[in-house]
Amino acid sequence: MEGLIHDKLTIALLIFHIYLIFKVNTMADCEIYLQNPKMKDMMEWVESRVGDMDWISENEDMVVFHAQAGGETLPIIIQKKIEDTAFIGIWFNSVHAPWKTDADCARDAFNTLNCTLQCDPGEDVKGKNKFLQIDSNGEHLIDL
């Protein structure tokens, strides 16, 4: 019986957490993909948006940093190479990321870094196998 009560409590807390994510902020995280960014410039852009970062770990695929946002830890994961492409991924894994949407984050990065970016286009296009691409020709949807 005790395990059942614990499971119900866990489920209730999970449902409440999901509710807060969608009620307080439209996103649980923010993720963008940058094509051939200058790493130094990219890292300076990230730090200028989230403040000081602590290096946590690194392997051949990714680097993990932590910053502080909204009074909580903001994990930042940089994927060094996305599936043998020229893209690098940045994942701000928190509801406290500095942007409301992936597209806002990508636009901000493009304005500073001037490299091609891709991201989830948002709720209007979700589930349609499309990505938003931002490049020197503007913004457009692309097929995945």
C-alpha positions as CSV (number, residue, x, y, z in Angstrom):
1,M,0.0,0.0,0.0
2,E,2.8,2.4,0.8
3,G,4.3,2.0,-2.6
4,L,1.0,2.7,-4.2
5,I,0.7,6.0,-2.2
6,H,4.2,6.9,-3.2
7,D,3.5,6.2,-6.9
8,K,0.3,8.4,-6.7
9,L,2.2,11.2,-5.1
10,T,4.9,11.0,-7.7
11,I,2.3,11.1,-10.5
12,A,0.5,14.0,-8.9
13,L,3.8,16.0,-8.6
14,L,4.7,15.2,-12.2
15,I,1.3,16.4,-13.4
16,F,1.6,19.6,-11.3
17,H,5.2,20.2,-12.7
18,I,3.9,19.8,-16.3
19,Y,1.0,22.2,-15.5
20,L,3.4,24.8,-14.2
21,I,5.6,24.5,-17.2
22,F,2.7,25.2,-19.5
23,K,1.0,27.8,-17.3
24,V,4.1,29.8,-16.3
25,N,6.2,29.4,-19.4
26,T,5.3,28.0,-22.8
27,M,8.5,26.0,-23.0
28,A,10.4,23.6,-20.7
29,D,13.6,24.3,-22.5
30,C,15.2,26.0,-25.5
31,E,17.2,24.3,-28.2
32,I,18.9,25.7,-31.3
33,Y,21.3,24.4,-34.0
34,L,24.0,26.6,-35.4
35,Q,25.9,25.9,-38.7
36,N,29.6,26.3,-38.5
37,P,29.6,29.0,-35.7
38,K,32.9,30.5,-34.6
39,M,33.2,28.7,-31.2
40,K,34.7,31.6,-29.3
41,D,31.9,34.0,-30.6
42,M,29.2,31.4,-29.8
43,M,30.5,30.9,-26.2
44,E,30.7,34.7,-25.7
45,W,27.1,35.0,-26.9
46,V,25.9,32.2,-24.6
47,E,27.7,33.8,-21.6
48,S,26.4,37.3,-22.4
49,R,22.8,35.9,-22.2
50,V,23.1,33.7,-19.1
51,G,26.0,35.2,-17.1
52,D,28.9,33.3,-15.7
53,M,29.0,29.6,-16.4
54,D,30.6,26.7,-14.6
55,W,32.1,23.9,-16.7
56,I,30.6,20.6,-15.5
57,S,31.8,17.9,-17.9
58,E,32.9,17.2,-21.4
59,N,33.2,14.2,-23.7
60,E,33.7,13.8,-27.5
61,D,30.1,14.6,-28.2
62,M,29.1,17.4,-25.8
63,V,30.1,20.0,-23.2
64,V,27.9,20.7,-20.1
65,F,27.9,24.0,-18.3
66,H,25.7,25.3,-15.5
67,A,24.6,28.9,-15.1
68,Q,22.0,30.5,-12.7
69,A,18.6,31.7,-13.8
70,G,15.4,32.3,-11.9
71,G,17.1,31.3,-8.7
72,E,17.8,27.8,-10.1
73,T,20.5,26.0,-12.0
74,L,20.3,26.4,-15.8
75,P,22.0,23.4,-17.4
76,I,23.5,24.3,-20.8
77,I,24.5,21.4,-23.1
78,I,26.5,22.1,-26.2
79,Q,26.4,19.2,-28.7
80,K,29.7,19.4,-30.7
81,K,28.4,17.9,-33.9
82,I,24.8,16.9,-34.8
83,E,24.6,13.7,-36.8
84,D,27.7,14.2,-39.0
85,T,26.6,17.7,-40.1
86,A,28.1,21.1,-39.8
87,F,25.6,22.0,-37.0
88,I,26.3,22.4,-33.3
89,G,23.4,22.2,-30.9
90,I,22.9,24.4,-27.8
91,W,20.3,23.2,-25.3
92,F,19.2,25.5,-22.4
93,N,17.5,22.9,-20.3
94,S,15.2,25.1,-18.0
95,V,12.0,27.1,-18.0
96,H,14.3,29.9,-17.0
97,A,16.1,30.2,-20.3
98,P,16.2,33.9,-21.4
99,W,13.8,33.4,-24.4
100,K,10.1,32.5,-24.6
101,T,10.6,30.3,-27.7
102,D,13.3,28.5,-29.6
103,A,12.7,30.9,-32.5
104,D,13.4,33.9,-30.2
105,C,16.6,32.3,-29.2
106,A,17.6,31.5,-32.8
107,R,16.8,35.1,-33.9
108,D,18.9,36.5,-31.1
109,A,21.8,34.2,-31.9
110,F,21.6,35.0,-35.6
111,N,21.6,38.7,-35.0
112,T,24.9,38.3,-33.0
113,L,26.6,35.4,-34.7
114,N,25.4,35.7,-38.3
115,C,25.5,32.0,-39.1
116,T,22.7,29.8,-40.3
117,L,20.4,28.6,-37.5
118,Q,17.7,26.0,-37.2
119,C,15.1,25.3,-34.5
120,D,11.6,24.2,-33.7
121,P,9.4,26.7,-35.4
122,G,6.8,26.8,-32.6
123,E,3.3,25.6,-31.7
124,D,1.7,26.7,-35.0
125,V,3.9,24.2,-37.0
126,K,4.6,21.5,-34.4
127,G,4.1,17.9,-35.6
128,K,4.5,18.8,-39.3
129,N,8.2,17.7,-39.6
130,K,9.4,21.2,-40.2
131,F,12.1,23.3,-38.8
132,L,12.6,27.1,-38.9
133,Q,15.8,28.1,-40.6
134,I,17.3,31.6,-40.2
135,D,20.0,32.6,-42.6
136,S,21.2,35.5,-44.7
137,N,18.0,35.0,-46.9
138,G,15.7,35.5,-43.9
139,E,13.4,33.0,-42.1
140,H,11.8,30.1,-43.8
141,L,10.5,26.6,-42.9
142,I,12.4,23.6,-44.1
143,D,11.6,19.9,-44.2
144,L,13.3,17.7,-41.7
